[in-house]
Amino acid sequence: MQNMTLEQLRTTFHAGGLAAARVVATGKRFHVVADTKGGDRVVLVRHSDTTARAFSDPGTALKLLREVGFQVVAVDMTAWQPGQGAL
């Protein structure tokens, strides 16, 4: 899995390099994951320290993906546990 900052995700999307995006739940947080047309999977990371960018509200992640240009996004709630406390 590769890491991409928001700027890299935007650039790759506008260059036609991304096939799909989804918001994935882990515990009570959400992350953005995208698939490249080459078959690789990328995760959106923070620019400051390259850790996975986490969202407490899935709507914020969806809004970000819409602003990038995605019109169809999947949401994976398999590992969503909204009542989970901080680790």
Beta strands, then each sheet from edge to edge (+ up, - down):
strand 1: 2-4
strand 2: 18-27
strand 3: 29-36
strand 4: 41-44
strand 5: 74-80
sheet 1: 1+ 4+ 3- 2+ 5+
end
